[in-house]
Amino acid sequence: MKKIKDLESALKRIDDLEKENAKLKEELEYYKNRKISGRQKHNAKWMAVYNDFVKCYKKGMSLVEIAERNRISERSVYRYKAYYEQIKKK
């Protein structure tokens, strides 16, 4: 980086940096607001479905029925079941 010698150069450099900063903020907002694909973390929605799974599983409902009830894939139900059994062991 070269040394800035006069006020005009400094002001131009500041302007360039502010533009770059605005561009980076815009990019950051994009990444903050994008929809994350794949399995979600244990957020409120996940916990609500998991708690319903536990309630239905304890009542003796089949895994397919639980999947249809919560509108999730059967694979997700098996993940919930594995998580439930892991917690139950502890």
C-alpha positions in Angstrom: 0.0 0.0 0.0 1.4 3.4 -1.0 1.6 6.3 1.4 -1.0 9.0 0.9 0.7 12.4 0.6 -2.2 15.0 0.2 -5.7 15.6 1.3 -7.2 14.9 -2.1 -5.7 11.4 -2.3 -6.9 10.7 1.2 -10.4 11.8 0.4 -10.4 9.7 -2.8 -9.1 6.7 -0.8 -11.9 7.1 1.8 -14.5 7.3 -0.9 -13.2 4.1 -2.5 -13.2 2.3 0.8 -16.8 3.5 1.6 -18.0 2.1 -1.8 -16.2 -1.2 -1.1 -17.7 -1.3 2.4 -21.2 -0.7 1.0 -20.7 -3.6 -1.5 -19.5 -5.9 1.2 -22.5 -5.0 3.4 -24.9 -5.8 0.6 -23.1 -9.2 0.1 -23.4 -9.9 3.8 -27.1 -9.2 3.8 -27.5 -11.6 1.0 -25.8 -14.4 3.0 -27.8 -13.5 6.1 -31.1 -13.7 4.4 -30.6 -16.8 2.1 -32.5 -19.9 2.7 -30.3 -22.7 4.1 -30.9 -26.0 2.4 -30.5 -29.4 4.0 -31.2 -30.3 7.6 -32.0 -27.4 9.9 -30.6 -26.8 13.3 -32.7 -27.5 16.3 -34.8 -24.4 16.0 -38.3 -23.8 17.3 -39.9 -25.5 14.2 -37.7 -28.6 14.5 -38.4 -28.8 18.2 -42.2 -28.6 17.7 -42.1 -31.4 15.1 -39.8 -33.5 17.3 -42.1 -33.0 20.4 -45.1 -34.1 18.3 -43.1 -37.1 17.1 -42.3 -38.1 20.7 -46.0 -37.8 21.7 -47.2 -39.8 18.7 -44.4 -42.4 19.0 -45.2 -43.0 22.7 -48.9 -43.5 21.7 -47.9 -46.3 19.3 -48.4 -44.5 16.0 -46.5 -45.9 13.1 -43.6 -44.0 11.7 -45.3 -43.6 8.3 -48.4 -42.1 10.1 -46.2 -39.7 12.0 -44.5 -38.6 8.8 -47.8 -38.0 7.1 -49.2 -36.2 10.1 -46.3 -33.7 10.3 -45.8 -33.5 6.5 -42.2 -34.6 6.7 -40.2 -37.3 5.0 -40.0 -40.8 6.4 -36.2 -40.3 6.6 -36.7 -37.3 8.9 -38.9 -39.5 11.1 -36.1 -42.1 11.4 -33.7 -39.3 12.3 -36.1 -38.2 15.0 -36.4 -41.7 16.2 -32.6 -42.1 16.4 -32.3 -38.9 18.3 -35.1 -39.9 20.6 -33.4 -43.3 21.4 -30.0 -41.6 21.9 -31.6 -39.2 24.4 -33.4 -42.0 26.1 -30.1 -43.9 26.7 -28.6 -41.0 28.5 
